[in-house]
Amino acid sequence: MSAEEFELNCTVRTDLGKGASRRLRRLNNDIPAVLYGGGEDPVSLTIAHKDLAKSIENEAFFSHIITLNVGKKKQKAVIKALQRHPAKDILLHADFQRVSDKVEITVNVPLHFLNEDKCVGVKTGGGSIIKTLNEIEIHCLPKNLPEYIEVDMLLLDIGEAVHLADITLPTGVASIALAASNNLSVATVQAPRADVEEAENAPDAPAAPESDSGSDDSEEKED
């Protein structure tokens, strides 16, 4: 999917403040947004709630370059933050960051796990896959931004894990965590629950009896 497939029509918002944002959502079914970065001043925007809600149904929206149509001007951006209502299915606010073709960006990209049902530890060992990460933070030029990163689970056996260093990243893409020498675990193949419980409930090995050799000899020598 290309970045051109994600476009949002926006208008510049001049009525600012919390009260104005509440009126915007209540009366017009629009949401407030901010576009910042790229060496330019931040711009307050208005976006139709239905348009943004439809866009975020696609996971790729969060890891693609988005075109914001602000009047007659097109702005390339990535979404950096999305505020949702804590109890209702309502979007409250969005933050977008401008991007330049020649400037690297930092984005969270989802992980797609392959061959989960064919994984050795699952298929032959009866284990289950425990995922510790569902996305990773990457650094790249906009043209190299991947929609997702693949993690192949095929050859992992019981007790084995795949780490960030094991993942093949696309050309031009770097992992922020790896750059910090933090080789996090991405997923582990856990033993069947019955095996885990059996190991946990196994009786402790009896302690070796203490040897009292030499004690009698020392007493005899003292006598």
C-alpha positions as CSV (number, residue, x, y, z in Angstrom):
1,M,0.0,0.0,0.0
2,S,1.4,3.4,-1.0
3,A,1.5,6.5,1.2
4,E,-0.7,8.2,-1.4
5,E,-3.6,6.1,-0.4
6,F,-3.9,7.9,2.9
7,E,-5.3,11.5,2.6
8,L,-7.2,13.6,5.0
9,N,-9.0,16.9,4.2
10,C,-8.3,19.5,6.9
11,T,-9.1,23.1,7.6
12,V,-7.0,25.6,9.6
13,R,-8.5,26.2,13.0
14,T,-8.5,29.7,14.5
15,D,-10.9,29.2,17.3
16,L,-8.6,27.7,20.0
17,G,-8.9,26.5,23.6
18,K,-10.6,23.7,25.4
19,G,-14.0,25.2,25.0
20,A,-13.6,25.7,21.3
21,S,-12.4,22.1,20.9
22,R,-15.5,20.8,22.8
23,R,-17.8,22.9,20.6
24,L,-16.0,21.6,17.6
25,R,-16.6,18.0,18.5
26,R,-20.2,18.5,19.8
27,L,-21.6,20.7,17.1
28,N,-19.7,19.8,13.9
29,N,-18.6,16.2,14.7
30,D,-15.1,17.3,13.9
31,I,-12.0,16.9,16.0
32,P,-9.1,19.3,16.6
33,A,-5.6,18.4,15.4
34,V,-2.1,19.9,15.3
35,L,0.5,19.7,12.6
36,Y,4.0,20.5,13.8
37,G,7.7,20.0,13.0
38,G,9.7,20.4,9.7
39,G,11.1,23.7,10.8
40,E,7.7,25.4,10.5
41,D,5.3,26.8,13.1
42,P,2.6,24.5,14.5
43,V,-0.7,24.8,12.7
44,S,-4.1,24.0,14.4
45,L,-6.4,22.0,12.2
46,T,-9.9,20.6,12.1
47,I,-10.6,17.1,10.7
48,A,-13.9,15.4,10.1
49,H,-14.3,12.7,12.8
50,K,-15.7,10.2,10.3
51,D,-12.7,10.6,8.0
52,L,-10.1,10.0,10.7
53,A,-12.1,7.2,12.3
54,K,-12.3,5.4,8.9
55,S,-8.6,5.9,8.3
56,I,-7.4,4.4,11.6
57,E,-9.4,1.2,10.9
58,N,-6.4,0.3,8.7
59,E,-3.4,-0.6,10.8
60,A,-1.1,0.7,8.0
61,F,-2.3,4.3,8.6
62,F,-0.1,4.5,11.7
63,S,3.1,3.5,9.8
64,H,2.6,5.4,6.5
65,I,3.2,8.9,5.2
66,I,-0.2,10.7,5.2
67,T,-1.1,13.5,2.9
68,L,-3.0,16.3,4.7
69,N,-4.9,18.5,2.3
70,V,-4.9,21.9,4.1
71,G,-6.8,24.1,1.7
72,K,-4.9,24.0,-1.6
73,K,-1.6,23.0,0.1
74,K,-0.6,19.3,0.6
75,Q,1.4,18.4,3.6
76,K,3.3,15.1,4.1
77,A,3.1,13.9,7.7
78,V,3.0,10.9,10.1
79,I,0.6,10.6,12.9
80,K,2.4,10.9,16.3
81,A,-0.4,10.8,18.8
82,L,-4.1,10.0,18.9
83,Q,-6.3,10.8,21.9
84,R,-9.4,8.7,22.4
85,H,-12.3,9.1,24.8
86,P,-11.7,6.8,27.8
87,A,-15.3,5.3,27.7
88,K,-16.8,6.0,24.3
89,D,-15.7,5.2,20.8
90,I,-14.8,8.8,20.1
91,L,-11.6,10.4,18.9
92,L,-10.7,13.6,20.8
93,H,-7.4,14.9,19.3
94,A,-4.7,14.0,16.8
95,D,-1.1,15.2,16.5
96,F,0.7,15.0,13.1
97,Q,4.4,15.6,12.4
98,R,5.6,17.0,9.1
99,V,8.0,14.9,7.1
100,S,10.7,15.8,4.5
101,D,12.0,13.4,1.9
102,K,15.6,14.1,3.1
103,V,15.1,14.0,6.8
104,E,14.8,10.7,8.8
105,I,11.8,10.1,11.0
106,T,11.1,8.0,14.0
107,V,8.0,5.9,13.9
108,N,6.4,2.9,15.7
109,V,5.8,0.1,13.2
110,P,3.7,-3.0,14.0
111,L,5.2,-6.5,14.1
112,H,3.5,-9.2,12.0
113,F,4.2,-12.7,13.3
114,L,4.5,-15.4,10.6
115,N,4.1,-19.2,10.9
116,E,2.6,-19.2,14.4
117,D,0.6,-22.3,13.8
118,K,3.6,-24.1,12.1
119,C,6.1,-23.1,14.9
120,V,8.0,-26.2,16.0
121,G,7.4,-25.6,19.6
122,V,3.7,-25.2,19.0
123,K,3.1,-27.9,16.4
124,T,5.2,-30.6,17.9
125,G,5.7,-29.5,21.5
126,G,2.2,-28.3,22.2
127,G,3.5,-24.9,23.4
128,S,2.1,-21.4,23.0
129,I,3.6,-18.2,21.7
130,I,3.9,-15.4,24.2
131,K,4.5,-12.0,22.5
132,T,6.3,-9.3,24.5
133,L,6.3,-6.7,21.7
134,N,3.6,-5.9,19.2
135,E,5.5,-3.0,17.6
136,I,9.0,-1.5,17.5
137,E,10.3,2.0,17.2
138,I,12.3,2.5,14.0
139,H,14.4,5.3,12.4
140,C,14.5,5.8,8.6
141,L,13.9,8.1,5.6
142,P,10.2,8.4,4.7
143,K,10.8,6.5,1.4
144,N,12.1,3.5,3.4
145,L,9.2,3.4,5.9
146,P,7.8,-0.1,6.1
147,E,4.2,-0.9,6.7
148,Y,5.2,-3.6,9.2
149,I,8.1,-5.8,10.2
150,E,7.9,-9.6,9.8
151,V,8.9,-12.0,12.6
152,D,9.2,-15.6,11.5
153,M,8.3,-18.1,14.3
154,L,8.7,-21.3,12.3
155,L,11.9,-22.7,13.8
156,L,11.4,-21.8,17.4
157,D,11.2,-24.7,19.9
158,I,9.9,-24.8,23.5
159,G,11.8,-22.4,25.7
160,E,13.3,-20.5,22.8
161,A,12.8,-16.8,22.0
162,V,13.2,-14.4,19.1
163,H,15.0,-11.1,19.9
164,L,15.2,-7.8,18.1
165,A,18.7,-8.8,16.9
166,D,17.2,-11.8,15.2
167,I,14.8,-9.7,13.0
168,T,15.9,-8.8,9.5
169,L,15.0,-5.1,9.0
170,P,14.4,-3.6,5.6
171,T,17.3,-1.7,3.9
172,G,17.6,1.7,5.4
173,V,15.7,1.0,8.5
174,A,17.3,0.9,12.0
175,S,15.8,-0.2,15.4
176,I,16.0,2.5,18.1
177,A,16.2,-0.1,20.9
178,L,19.0,-2.0,19.2
179,A,20.9,1.2,18.6
180,A,20.8,1.6,22.4
181,S,22.2,-2.0,22.8
182,N,19.0,-3.1,24.3
183,N,18.3,-6.5,22.7
184,L,14.7,-7.0,23.8
185,S,12.8,-10.3,23.6
186,V,10.1,-10.1,21.0
187,A,8.3,-13.4,21.5
188,T,8.9,-16.7,23.4
189,V,7.6,-20.2,22.9
190,Q,6.2,-21.3,26.3
191,A,5.9,-24.9,27.4
192,P,2.4,-26.4,27.8
193,R,0.8,-25.4,31.0
194,A,0.7,-28.9,32.3
195,D,4.5,-29.2,31.9
196,V,5.0,-25.9,33.7
197,E,2.8,-26.9,36.6
198,E,4.5,-30.3,36.9
199,A,7.9,-28.5,37.0
200,E,6.6,-26.1,39.6
201,N,5.1,-28.8,41.8
202,A,8.1,-31.2,41.6
203,P,9.4,-32.1,45.1
204,D,12.8,-30.6,46.0
205,A,15.7,-33.0,45.9
206,P,16.6,-34.2,49.4
207,A,19.5,-32.4,51.0
208,A,22.7,-34.4,51.3
209,P,23.3,-35.5,54.9
210,E,26.0,-33.5,56.7
211,S,29.2,-35.3,57.2
212,D,30.5,-35.4,60.8
213,S,33.7,-37.1,59.8
214,G,36.7,-35.7,61.7
215,S,34.6,-34.6,64.7
216,D,35.3,-37.8,66.7
217,D,38.9,-37.7,65.8
218,S,39.4,-34.2,66.9
219,E,37.7,-35.1,70.2
220,E,40.0,-38.1,70.7
221,K,43.1,-36.0,69.9
222,E,42.0,-33.4,72.5
223,D,41.6,-36.3,75.0
